[in-house]
Amino acid sequence: MSALAPGARGTVAEIKLPPEHRGRLLEMGLLSGTPIELVRFAPLGDPVEIKLRGYHLSLRRHEADLIMIRPA
């Protein structure tokens, strides 16, 4: 996901995180097929801010890189 530019939109295609981290994201609504938008990177590049389901979520860059996005 971090290869996208701020403002890029797409849908979640796959989450390749380990089960202990994947469960937390699923509980927050980050499911396969969920539309998302990459909002911004923090000044040093970490964390990454995304928008989904009407709210903003910040993820560590290494976590965001394990979320595969299908471009809109």
C-alpha positions as CSV (number, residue, x, y, z in Angstrom):
1,M,0.0,0.0,0.0
2,S,2.8,2.4,0.7
3,A,3.7,2.4,-3.0
4,L,0.5,4.4,-3.6
5,A,0.5,8.2,-3.7
6,P,-1.6,10.2,-1.2
7,G,-5.1,10.6,-2.5
8,A,-5.0,7.2,-4.3
9,R,-8.1,5.0,-3.9
10,G,-8.8,1.4,-4.2
11,T,-10.3,-1.7,-2.6
12,V,-8.6,-4.2,-0.2
13,A,-7.7,-7.3,-2.2
14,E,-5.9,-9.2,0.4
15,I,-4.4,-8.8,3.9
16,K,-1.1,-10.7,4.4
17,L,-0.6,-9.9,8.1
18,P,-0.2,-12.6,10.7
19,P,-3.5,-13.7,12.3
20,E,-2.8,-11.8,15.6
21,H,-2.7,-8.5,13.6
22,R,-5.2,-9.4,10.9
23,G,-8.0,-9.9,13.6
24,R,-7.5,-6.4,14.9
25,L,-7.9,-4.9,11.4
26,L,-10.9,-7.0,10.6
27,E,-12.6,-5.8,13.8
28,M,-12.0,-2.2,12.6
29,G,-13.7,-3.0,9.3
30,L,-10.7,-3.5,7.0
31,L,-12.1,-6.4,5.0
32,S,-11.4,-7.7,1.6
33,G,-13.4,-5.5,-0.8
34,T,-13.5,-2.5,1.5
35,P,-12.9,0.8,-0.4
36,I,-10.0,2.8,1.1
37,E,-8.1,6.0,0.4
38,L,-4.5,6.6,1.2
39,V,-4.6,10.0,3.0
40,R,-1.0,10.8,3.9
41,F,2.3,9.6,5.2
42,A,3.7,11.1,8.4
43,P,6.7,13.4,7.9
44,L,9.2,10.6,8.3
45,G,7.1,8.2,6.3
46,D,5.7,6.2,9.2
47,P,2.8,5.8,10.0
48,V,0.5,5.7,7.0
49,E,-3.0,7.3,7.4
50,I,-5.9,5.7,5.4
51,K,-9.6,6.4,5.3
52,L,-12.2,3.7,5.3
53,R,-15.8,3.4,6.2
54,G,-15.9,7.1,7.1
55,Y,-13.1,7.2,9.6
56,H,-9.3,7.6,9.5
57,L,-6.9,4.8,10.6
58,S,-3.1,5.0,11.0
59,L,-1.0,1.9,10.4
60,R,2.7,1.3,10.6
61,R,4.3,1.3,7.2
62,H,5.3,-2.3,7.4
63,E,1.7,-3.3,8.2
64,A,0.4,-1.2,5.4
65,D,2.8,-2.9,3.0
66,L,1.1,-6.2,3.8
67,I,-2.3,-5.0,2.7
68,M,-2.8,-5.6,-1.0
69,I,-4.9,-3.0,-2.8
70,R,-6.8,-3.2,-6.1
71,P,-6.6,0.3,-7.7
72,A,-9.9,2.0,-8.3
